[in-house]
């Protein structure tokens, strides 16, 4: 990892600001002191009392900003941004059964959603079938259960996979779910070159912040690069990974940490692909990112702008990319789930709107807006519709889509962009000194940084220094809460379990056995395992059976706990 670049701007003295502080501001403070002594962002960046052109002294417009659609992409990855095409409105959904989730998908599409985003239940994420002992009580609870090709066909019934792009939030079993999606598309008559979407496929952040891993880091990274290699030849429109800062932010990372640790993971994935023999311009153009949007509007906008500029520099200078598409940081944004409160849930609509506005002003390519009731349960149909309407009102009524990067040139926003970039480079330098991303994860560096930030944030809320409306200030009468919540029918789990067992009785046992044997041989060797996984799902091998064969070949990862 390269040493961080020098600061892009060096603030200069500003006699006019000094005069203002000594006269006008001083007089104002004598009559009305400021609310607190120190104003700072969530990343600990001090917010000045006034920003002026002196704060941007030394800024080179061509070098630091460029134009929309041009290196370094600070102002956006498309030349026209939302004047030409709005972001993809991609509401995250999945619950109960494939049939129920299909109904919700079609409902959202009918109400103007422009892309699909699949939430999978925990057993599917962890490589267990719905009838496994480990899955009991979790089937369909936080996402849709997918155990076989039969489930995937049901999930996308009457949804043309050649026309709709689909994002799948899946990591440890991403290769299997991608294979199932490809197989389902083929059954619809859709060839690979027309299949479009994204697999999250970001296993490193699971070791850092989330925990839904299966295999040790080495084999897990092999699976990631197998997907890169396979898609480069077979699925040219598929985004092979969504490198996710979102879950780290949800675990407590600051904006600067989210930015730095996400880019550090991206560097690790790129290095692994290069070690496989891929050229940077073969795969970098299909890398995508996934960030959180929090309520501190200007810091979030600055974070998205800094992410584009930093990634462009990394891909160009470190990895020697020559294709400008390789240098584009394209990203999905989800509003902050952990900012939602179970009390006074109508306040969550306002939070989500501010967060969605930050994503749009920051130039997101797709967006999910959380529903008001998600601190209580999965969203009801009505809440999901309101969350989608939030995006549509911002898109068509707010006017913020009319020009690319509308906050460019703001003394405050440009200064924040520079400061966040500077803070992120400092973290990247520390990771480099440890020995790179994998070594830093093994030493617990990122985990400790996030835990410490989460602790400080919680202390601020408990002390009242950080106000959360409706929780520690301006609370409402609890009796006002009367909204219905989404409940999962217990019969759904029984129906899903019966479906998995029916698949096992109806498939060809000889073909099933042969494909799993080939899969295990591939896993023990060095060849790309994706073709073997696709053969297995075509023979109706289940997610759990495929995962178990890989467990046999590679083992399972167990986090080392030290006391």
WOTAUR-V924697 format. One record per backbone hydrogen bond with DSSP energy under -1.0 kcal/mol. NH is the residue of the N-H (numbers start at 1). CO is the residue of the C=O. If there is no record, write none. Layout:
{{NH	CO} {NH	CO}}
This chain:
{{10	57} {12	54} {18	14} {19	15} {20	16} {21	17} {22	18} {23	19} {25	20} {27	23} {28	24} {29	25} {30	26} {31	27} {32	28} {41	45} {44	41} {47	39} {55	52} {56	53} {57	54} {59	56} {64	60} {65	61} {66	61} {69	76} {70	67} {73	70} {76	73} {83	80} {84	81} {85	81} {88	365} {90	88} {90	367} {93	117} {96	140} {97	95} {101	97} {102	98} {103	99} {104	100} {105	101} {106	102} {107	103} {108	104} {109	105} {110	106} {111	107} {112	109} {113	108} {114	89} {115	89} {116	165} {118	167} {119	93} {121	144} {125	121} {126	122} {128	123} {132	129} {135	132} {136	133} {138	135} {141	138} {144	119} {152	148} {153	149} {154	150} {155	151} {156	152} {157	154} {159	156} {163	160} {164	160} {166	196} {167	116} {168	198} {169	118} {170	168} {174	171} {177	173} {178	174} {179	175} {180	176} {181	177} {182	178} {183	179} {184	180} {185	181} {186	182} {187	183} {189	186} {190	185} {194	191} {195	192} {198	166} {199	239} {200	168} {201	170} {207	203} {208	204} {209	205} {210	205} {211	206} {213	211} {220	216} {221	217} {222	218} {223	219} {224	220} {225	221} {226	222} {227	223} {228	224} {229	225} {230	226} {231	227} {232	228} {233	229} {234	230} {235	231} {238	235} {239	197} {242	200} {243	288} {245	290} {246	290} {249	245} {250	246} {251	247} {252	249} {253	248} {258	254} {259	255} {260	256} {261	257} {262	258} {263	259} {264	260} {265	261} {266	262} {267	263} {268	264} {269	265} {270	266} {271	267} {272	268} {273	269} {274	270} {275	271} {276	272} {277	274} {278	273} {282	279} {284	280} {286	283} {287	284} {288	241} {289	330} {290	243} {291	332} {293	334} {297	295} {300	296} {301	297} {302	298} {303	299} {304	300} {305	301} {306	302} {307	303} {308	304} {309	305} {310	306} {311	307} {312	308} {313	309} {314	310} {315	311} {316	312} {317	313} {318	314} {319	314} {321	315} {326	323} {327	324} {328	325} {330	328} {332	289} {333	366} {334	291} {335	368} {336	293} {339	336} {340	337} {347	344} {348	345} {349	346} {351	347} {352	348} {353	349} {354	350} {355	351} {356	352} {357	353} {358	354} {359	355} {360	356} {361	357} {362	358} {363	360} {364	359} {365	331} {366	331} {367	88} {368	333} {374	371} {376	373} {377	373} {384	380} {385	381} {386	382} {387	383} {388	384} {389	385} {390	386} {391	387} {392	388} {393	389} {394	390} {395	391} {396	392} {397	393} {402	399} {408	405} {410	407} {414	410} {415	411} {416	412} {417	413} {418	414} {419	415} {420	416} {421	417} {422	418} {423	419} {424	420} {425	421} {426	422} {427	423} {428	424} {429	425} {430	426} {431	427} {432	428} {433	429} {434	430} {435	431} {436	431} {440	436} {441	437} {442	438} {443	439} {444	441} {445	440} {448	444} {449	445} {450	446} {451	447} {452	448} {453	449} {454	450} {455	451} {456	452} {457	453} {458	454} {459	455} {460	456} {461	457} {462	458} {463	459} {466	460} {470	473} {471	468} {472	468} {480	477} {481	478} {492	489} {494	490} {495	491} {496	492} {497	493} {498	494} {499	495} {500	496} {501	497} {502	498} {503	499} {504	500} {505	501} {506	502} {507	503} {512	508} {513	509} {514	510} {515	511} {516	512} {517	513} {518	514} {519	515} {520	516} {521	517} {522	518} {523	519} {524	520} {525	521} {533	529} {534	530} {535	531} {536	532} {537	533} {538	534} {539	535} {540	537} {541	536} {543	147} {546	542} {547	543} {548	544} {549	545} {550	546} {551	547} {552	548} {553	549} {554	550} {555	551} {557	214}}
